[in-house]
Amino acid sequence: MISNEFYLRNIWDRTVQIIIENHMIPYETTKTIQSDSKLIKLSDEEAVVLCDLFINQVVISQSIAQFEEALKEVIGHQIPIRIVLKSEYEEENNDNNELRNKGYVTTKLDPRFTFESFVVGRSNIQSQVSALAVASRPGTTYNPLFIYGNSGLGKTHLLNAIANRIIENMPDYKIGLISGLDFVEGVASSIKNGLIDEFKKEFYNLDVLLVDDIQFIAGKEKTHEVFFSIFNELVNNRKQVVLTSDRMPKDIKGLEERIISRFNQGLNVNIEAPEYETSLNILKRKLEGNQTSVDDEVLSYIATNFSQDVRQLEGALNRLLFYTITFSPVDHITIKEAYEAFKDQIPASRSNELNVDLIKKVVCDYYGVSKSQLNSKIRTKNIAIPRQIAMYLSRKLLDLSYKDIGYSFGKRDHSTVISACDKVEDRAKKDPLFATTLNDIEVHIKN
């Protein structure tokens, strides 16, 4: 009798062999995939492939169309392939990670999203501290807690971290995690089926309610009525409510004033785009356990150019890893590989791989000083002027925040950067020779 494991292994081996024979991706890449990955599930809906290494998950994901085509040739019909890391798969199938309630809020937590895996910086310290306080003493501090900010900054991570911590320390607590959109659909469905009382009762029985993207309930009168009832029942009984949104309560159009008032009775905290330092730490955390080392200059380059949100950072890192393992296999990634990997993604105005380090280098070469002098506390004129120019051009050409620029120049305060930029602008207006010098340096940087 042929075992299911043998059957699945045979299918995956044949699939990878087709990839090799047809040169769909480089041979060196398929060798590592062949030894590291395996097919663990095959149904009419999907094929699930398990990888030990994050880099192989990235490579297969980036070439998913080729693998699905090869699998189709083996089994005779097209099905999607889902790539899962072994560590994530094991955690996802741990029954302890399931929420302790059933019904409209039945879901699974993401075990990866914990307070330990959340990279803290100036951009998110307030939201992290308040979330940790709520997780430590649910229902007694900051109720409700309202976290707002753009998509991809870590709001969902914090919701999961709160739930994971509470389940760890208070396993009997009933926790509900639901998206605002699912809540709206749940209200509509329960009304249609005459089950609205049962719907509300399920939420009434929770100890902690976590709603992601609450802005989706805006403009829906019946949903407002139901949510208002649930919210009051929980908060009045010292049950914890945590909400996230892409904007402040008062800026959510179509939200009733009474609900806005309830949201404001607790604590509202903002989560912002990661600043330079936090971006670097996120990238370093993401690379932990990866076999390929990455030069610090490369991480600085990514942090400077792709720090709009955490997802963009991770996407850029994935692209870099995919590019190097597929087109330029190396054990250590340098800025050369980074330039090639992102040459089509950097705006034309920054086509010369523009970053703070490059600006410093050009300014230092122009004035005959060193980078260490720019970052130092030396205030002599021959150092202060180049430093001010470098700060000014970093602000103008990269549009970085004053805080990020200050950190890049010896961890200076943002007020120092503001002062430097003002001085350079004022002098350029009054001194034509200085303005010409400033323009020459800028042209040299861009070229």
C-alpha positions as CSV (number, residue, x, y, z in Angstrom):
1,M,0.0,0.0,0.0
2,I,1.3,3.4,-1.0
3,S,1.2,5.9,1.9
4,N,-0.3,9.3,1.5
5,E,3.0,10.9,2.4
6,F,4.8,8.9,-0.3
7,Y,2.1,9.9,-2.8
8,L,2.4,13.6,-1.9
9,R,6.2,13.5,-2.0
10,N,6.1,11.9,-5.4
11,I,3.8,14.6,-6.8
12,W,5.9,17.4,-5.5
13,D,9.2,15.9,-6.7
14,R,7.7,15.6,-10.2
15,T,6.4,19.2,-10.0
16,V,9.9,20.5,-9.1
17,Q,11.5,18.3,-11.8
18,I,9.2,20.0,-14.4
19,I,10.4,23.4,-13.1
20,I,14.0,22.3,-13.5
21,E,13.6,20.7,-17.0
22,N,11.8,23.7,-18.4
23,H,14.3,26.2,-16.8
24,M,11.3,28.1,-15.2
25,I,13.6,29.4,-12.4
26,P,17.4,29.1,-11.9
27,Y,18.7,25.6,-11.2
28,E,20.5,26.6,-8.0
29,T,17.2,27.9,-6.6
30,T,15.3,24.7,-7.4
31,K,18.0,22.6,-5.6
32,T,17.4,24.3,-2.3
33,I,13.6,24.2,-2.8
34,Q,13.7,20.5,-3.5
35,S,15.5,19.7,-0.3
36,D,13.6,22.2,1.9
37,S,10.0,22.0,0.8
38,K,7.3,19.3,0.7
39,L,3.7,18.9,-0.3
40,I,1.6,18.2,2.8
41,K,-2.0,18.5,1.5
42,L,-3.7,18.1,-1.8
43,S,-7.4,18.7,-2.4
44,D,-9.7,20.0,-5.1
45,E,-9.4,23.5,-3.4
46,E,-5.7,23.9,-2.9
47,A,-2.2,22.3,-2.5
48,V,-0.4,23.2,0.7
49,V,3.5,23.2,0.5
50,L,5.6,23.4,3.7
51,C,9.0,25.2,3.8
52,D,11.5,25.3,6.7
53,L,13.2,28.4,5.4
54,F,11.6,31.8,4.9
55,I,13.7,32.5,1.8
56,N,12.3,29.4,0.0
57,Q,8.8,30.5,0.9
58,V,9.6,33.9,-0.8
59,V,11.0,32.3,-3.9
60,I,8.1,29.9,-4.5
61,S,5.6,32.7,-3.8
62,Q,7.3,34.9,-6.3
63,S,7.2,32.1,-8.9
64,I,3.8,30.7,-7.9
65,A,2.4,30.8,-11.4
66,Q,5.2,28.6,-12.7
67,F,4.7,26.1,-9.9
68,E,1.0,25.9,-10.3
69,E,1.5,25.3,-14.0
70,A,3.9,22.5,-13.3
71,L,1.6,21.0,-10.7
72,K,-1.2,21.1,-13.3
73,E,0.9,19.0,-15.6
74,V,1.4,16.4,-12.9
75,I,-2.2,16.1,-11.6
76,G,-4.1,17.1,-14.7
77,H,-6.0,20.1,-13.4
78,Q,-5.3,23.6,-12.1
79,I,-5.4,24.3,-8.3
80,P,-3.8,27.2,-6.3
81,I,-0.7,26.5,-4.2
82,R,-0.4,27.9,-0.7
83,I,3.1,28.2,0.7
84,V,3.4,27.9,4.5
85,L,6.4,28.1,6.9
86,K,6.8,25.1,9.0
87,S,6.9,27.1,12.2
88,E,3.7,29.0,11.3
89,Y,1.9,25.8,10.3
90,E,2.6,24.1,13.6
91,E,1.4,27.1,15.5
92,E,-1.7,27.5,13.4
93,N,-2.7,23.9,14.2
94,N,-2.2,24.3,17.9
95,D,-5.7,24.1,19.5
96,N,-4.6,26.5,22.2
97,N,-4.5,29.3,19.7
98,E,-8.2,29.1,19.0
99,L,-10.5,31.7,20.6
100,R,-12.7,30.5,23.4
101,N,-16.0,31.3,21.7
102,K,-18.1,30.1,18.7
103,G,-20.5,31.8,16.3
104,Y,-20.1,35.1,14.6
105,V,-16.8,35.9,16.2
106,T,-15.3,32.4,15.7
107,T,-11.7,32.9,14.4
108,K,-8.1,32.0,15.1
109,L,-5.5,34.3,16.4
110,D,-2.3,34.8,14.5
111,P,0.4,33.3,16.8
112,R,3.1,35.3,15.2
113,F,1.6,38.6,16.4
114,T,2.7,39.0,19.9
115,F,4.2,41.9,22.0
116,E,7.6,40.2,21.7
117,S,7.5,40.3,17.9
118,F,6.2,43.9,17.7
119,V,9.1,46.2,17.0
120,V,8.7,49.3,19.1
121,G,9.9,52.8,18.1
122,R,8.9,56.5,18.4
123,S,6.2,56.0,15.8
124,N,4.3,53.4,17.8
125,I,5.4,53.5,21.4
126,Q,2.1,55.0,22.7
127,S,0.0,52.4,21.0
128,Q,2.2,49.6,22.2
129,V,2.3,50.7,25.8
130,S,-1.5,51.3,26.0
131,A,-2.1,47.9,24.4
132,L,0.2,46.2,26.8
133,A,-1.6,47.9,29.7
134,V,-5.0,46.7,28.4
135,A,-3.7,43.1,28.0
136,S,-2.3,43.2,31.6
137,R,-5.5,44.5,33.2
138,P,-8.4,44.1,30.8
139,G,-11.5,46.1,31.6
140,T,-9.8,48.3,34.2
141,T,-7.5,50.6,32.2
142,Y,-8.2,52.6,29.0
143,N,-11.7,51.3,28.1
144,P,-12.3,51.6,25.3
145,L,-8.8,51.7,23.7
146,F,-9.0,53.2,20.2
147,I,-5.9,52.8,18.0
148,Y,-5.9,54.7,14.7
149,G,-3.4,55.1,11.8
150,N,-3.0,54.2,8.2
151,S,-3.1,50.6,6.9
152,G,0.0,48.4,7.3
153,L,1.4,50.0,10.5
154,G,0.7,47.3,13.0
155,K,-2.8,47.8,14.3
156,T,-3.9,44.2,13.6
157,H,-0.7,43.0,15.1
158,L,-1.5,44.8,18.4
159,L,-5.0,43.4,18.5
160,N,-3.7,39.9,18.2
161,A,-0.9,40.6,20.7
162,I,-3.5,41.7,23.2
163,A,-5.6,38.6,22.7
164,N,-2.6,36.3,22.7
165,R,-1.3,37.8,26.0
166,I,-4.7,37.6,27.7
167,I,-5.2,34.0,26.6
168,E,-1.8,33.2,28.0
169,N,-2.4,34.7,31.4
170,M,-6.2,34.4,31.7
171,P,-7.2,31.3,29.7
172,D,-10.8,31.4,30.9
173,Y,-11.5,34.8,29.3
174,K,-13.9,34.8,26.4
175,I,-12.3,36.8,23.6
176,G,-13.9,38.0,20.4
177,L,-11.8,39.3,17.5
178,I,-13.8,40.5,14.5
179,S,-13.4,43.0,11.6
180,G,-15.7,45.9,11.2
181,L,-16.8,44.6,7.9
182,D,-17.7,41.1,9.3
183,F,-19.6,42.8,12.1
184,V,-21.7,44.7,9.6
185,E,-22.4,41.5,7.6
186,G,-23.2,39.6,10.9
187,V,-25.8,42.2,11.8
188,A,-27.4,42.0,8.4
189,S,-27.4,38.2,8.4
190,S,-28.8,37.9,11.9
191,I,-31.6,40.4,11.2
192,K,-32.5,38.6,8.0
193,N,-32.7,35.2,9.8
194,G,-34.5,36.6,12.9
195,L,-31.4,35.9,15.1
196,I,-30.4,39.4,16.1
197,D,-31.0,38.7,19.8
198,E,-28.8,35.6,19.6
199,F,-26.2,37.7,17.8
200,K,-26.1,40.4,20.6
201,K,-26.1,37.7,23.3
202,E,-23.0,36.2,21.9
203,F,-21.2,39.5,22.2
204,Y,-22.7,40.2,25.6
205,N,-21.0,37.1,26.9
206,L,-17.5,38.2,25.9
207,D,-14.9,39.4,28.4
208,V,-12.8,41.2,25.6
209,L,-14.1,42.5,22.3
210,L,-11.5,43.4,19.6
211,V,-12.8,45.1,16.5
212,D,-10.4,45.7,13.6
213,D,-11.3,48.6,11.1
214,I,-14.3,49.8,13.0
215,Q,-14.7,52.6,10.4
216,F,-16.7,50.1,8.2
217,I,-19.7,50.4,10.5
218,A,-20.1,54.1,9.5
219,G,-23.3,55.1,7.7
220,K,-25.2,51.9,8.7
221,E,-28.0,52.9,11.0
222,K,-29.0,49.4,12.2
223,T,-25.4,48.4,12.7
224,H,-24.9,51.5,14.9
225,E,-27.9,50.6,17.0
226,V,-26.6,47.0,17.6
227,F,-23.1,48.0,18.2
228,F,-24.1,50.8,20.6
229,S,-26.0,48.2,22.6
230,I,-23.1,45.7,22.7
231,F,-20.6,48.4,23.5
232,N,-22.5,49.8,26.4
233,E,-23.2,46.3,27.8
234,L,-19.6,45.4,27.8
235,V,-18.0,48.7,29.0
236,N,-20.6,49.1,31.8
237,N,-19.8,45.7,33.0
238,R,-16.0,46.4,32.9
239,K,-15.4,44.2,29.9
240,Q,-12.6,45.4,27.7
241,V,-13.2,46.9,24.2
242,V,-10.4,47.6,21.8
243,L,-11.0,49.2,18.4
244,T,-8.8,50.1,15.5
245,S,-9.4,52.5,12.6
246,D,-7.6,54.3,9.8
247,R,-8.6,57.6,11.3
248,M,-9.7,59.4,14.5
249,P,-13.3,58.9,15.7
250,K,-14.3,62.4,14.9
251,D,-13.0,62.0,11.3
252,I,-15.1,58.9,10.5
253,K,-17.9,60.3,8.4
254,G,-21.2,58.7,8.9
255,L,-20.6,57.7,12.5
256,E,-23.3,58.7,15.0
257,E,-22.3,61.4,17.5
258,R,-23.2,59.2,20.4
259,I,-20.8,56.5,19.2
260,I,-18.0,59.0,18.7
261,S,-18.6,60.2,22.2
262,R,-18.3,56.6,23.6
263,F,-15.1,56.1,21.6
264,N,-13.6,59.2,23.1
265,Q,-14.4,58.3,26.7
266,G,-11.4,55.9,26.9
267,L,-8.0,56.5,25.3
268,N,-7.3,57.3,21.6
269,V,-3.7,56.7,20.5
270,N,-2.1,57.1,17.1
271,I,0.3,54.8,15.3
272,E,2.4,56.4,12.6
273,A,4.7,55.3,9.7
274,P,7.9,53.8,11.1
275,E,10.8,56.3,11.4
276,Y,14.3,55.4,10.2
277,E,15.4,53.7,13.4
278,T,12.3,51.6,13.7
279,S,12.4,50.6,10.0
280,L,16.0,49.3,10.5
281,N,14.9,47.3,13.5
282,I,12.0,45.8,11.7
283,L,14.2,44.7,8.9
284,K,16.7,43.2,11.2
285,R,14.0,41.3,13.1
286,K,12.6,40.0,9.8
287,L,16.1,38.7,8.9
288,E,16.6,36.8,12.1
289,G,17.4,33.2,11.3
290,N,18.0,33.9,7.6
291,Q,21.0,32.2,6.1
292,T,21.9,35.1,3.8
293,S,23.5,38.1,5.5
294,V,22.6,41.7,4.4
295,D,25.0,44.6,4.5
296,D,24.0,47.5,6.9
297,E,24.1,49.9,4.0
298,V,21.5,47.8,2.2
299,L,19.2,47.9,5.2
300,S,19.7,51.7,5.4
301,Y,18.8,52.0,1.8
302,I,15.6,50.0,2.2
303,A,14.7,51.9,5.4
304,T,15.1,55.2,3.6
305,N,13.2,54.4,0.5
306,F,10.5,52.0,1.6
307,S,9.3,53.1,5.0
308,Q,5.8,54.2,4.2
309,D,4.5,51.3,6.3
310,V,5.6,47.9,7.7
311,R,4.1,46.0,4.8
312,Q,6.1,48.0,2.3
313,L,9.3,47.4,4.2
314,E,8.6,43.6,4.3
315,G,7.7,43.6,0.6
316,A,10.9,45.4,-0.3
317,L,13.0,42.9,1.7
318,N,11.2,40.0,0.1
319,R,11.9,41.4,-3.3
320,L,15.6,41.8,-2.5
321,L,15.9,38.2,-1.2
322,F,14.0,36.9,-4.2
323,Y,16.1,38.8,-6.6
324,T,19.4,37.8,-5.1
325,I,18.6,34.1,-4.8
326,T,17.1,34.0,-8.3
327,F,19.3,36.2,-10.4
328,S,22.4,36.9,-8.3
329,P,23.0,34.2,-5.7
330,V,25.4,35.5,-3.0
331,D,26.0,34.7,0.7
332,H,26.2,38.4,1.6
333,I,24.0,41.0,-0.1
334,T,25.6,44.3,-0.8
335,I,24.3,47.6,-2.1
336,K,25.1,46.5,-5.6
337,E,22.5,43.8,-5.5
338,A,20.0,46.2,-3.8
339,Y,20.5,48.8,-6.6
340,E,19.7,46.1,-9.2
341,A,16.7,44.7,-7.3
342,F,15.0,48.0,-6.9
343,K,16.1,49.8,-10.1
344,D,12.5,49.8,-11.4
345,Q,10.9,50.8,-8.1
346,I,12.8,54.0,-7.1
347,P,11.2,57.2,-8.5
348,A,13.2,58.9,-11.3
349,S,14.1,61.8,-9.0
350,R,15.9,59.3,-6.9
351,S,17.4,57.2,-9.7
352,N,20.9,57.5,-8.3
353,E,19.9,55.4,-5.3
354,L,19.5,58.5,-3.2
355,N,19.7,58.1,0.6
356,V,21.1,60.0,3.6
357,D,24.5,58.2,3.3
358,L,24.9,59.3,-0.3
359,I,24.0,62.9,0.6
360,K,26.5,62.9,3.4
361,K,29.2,61.4,1.1
362,V,28.7,64.1,-1.6
363,V,28.7,66.9,0.9
364,C,31.8,65.5,2.7
365,D,33.7,65.1,-0.6
366,Y,32.8,68.7,-1.5
367,Y,34.0,70.2,1.7
368,G,36.8,67.8,2.5
369,V,35.3,66.6,5.8
370,S,34.4,63.1,7.1
371,K,31.1,61.5,7.9
372,S,32.1,61.0,11.5
373,Q,32.7,64.8,11.7
374,L,29.2,65.5,10.4
375,N,27.7,63.2,13.0
376,S,29.9,64.5,15.8
377,K,29.2,67.3,18.3
378,I,31.8,69.6,16.7
379,R,30.4,73.1,16.1
380,T,33.2,74.8,14.3
381,K,32.2,76.6,11.1
382,N,34.1,74.3,8.7
383,I,32.0,71.3,10.1
384,A,28.7,73.1,11.0
385,I,28.0,74.5,7.5
386,P,28.5,71.1,5.7
387,R,26.3,69.5,8.4
388,Q,23.5,72.0,7.9
389,I,23.7,71.6,4.1
390,A,23.5,67.8,4.4
391,M,20.5,68.1,6.8
392,Y,18.8,70.6,4.5
393,L,19.3,68.4,1.4
394,S,18.1,65.3,3.2
395,R,14.9,67.1,4.0
396,K,14.5,68.5,0.5
397,L,15.4,65.5,-1.6
398,L,14.2,62.6,0.6
399,D,11.3,64.3,2.4
400,L,12.3,62.6,5.6
401,S,10.9,63.8,8.9
402,Y,13.0,66.2,11.1
403,K,13.2,63.4,13.7
404,D,14.6,60.9,11.3
405,I,17.1,63.3,9.9
406,G,18.2,64.2,13.4
407,Y,18.7,60.6,14.3
408,S,20.8,60.1,11.2
409,F,23.1,62.9,12.2
410,G,24.3,61.7,15.6
411,K,20.9,61.3,17.2
412,R,20.3,65.1,17.2
413,D,17.0,66.6,18.3
414,H,14.5,67.5,15.6
415,S,14.7,71.2,16.6
416,T,18.3,71.2,15.6
417,V,17.4,70.0,12.1
418,I,14.7,72.6,11.7
419,S,17.1,75.3,12.7
420,A,19.7,74.0,10.2
421,C,17.2,74.0,7.3
422,D,16.0,77.5,8.1
423,K,19.6,78.8,8.2
424,V,20.5,77.2,4.9
425,E,17.3,78.6,3.2
426,D,17.8,82.1,4.6
427,R,21.5,82.2,3.5
428,A,20.7,80.9,0.0
429,K,18.2,83.8,-0.4
430,K,20.7,86.4,0.6
431,D,24.0,85.0,-0.7
432,P,24.0,84.2,-4.5
433,L,27.4,82.4,-4.2
434,F,26.2,80.2,-1.4
435,A,23.0,79.4,-3.5
436,T,25.2,78.4,-6.4
437,T,27.2,76.1,-4.2
438,L,24.1,74.5,-2.8
439,N,22.8,74.0,-6.3
440,D,26.1,72.4,-7.4
441,I,26.0,69.9,-4.6
442,E,22.4,69.0,-5.3
443,V,23.1,68.5,-9.0
444,H,26.1,66.3,-8.1
445,I,23.9,64.2,-5.7
446,K,21.3,63.6,-8.4
447,N,23.9,62.7,-11.1
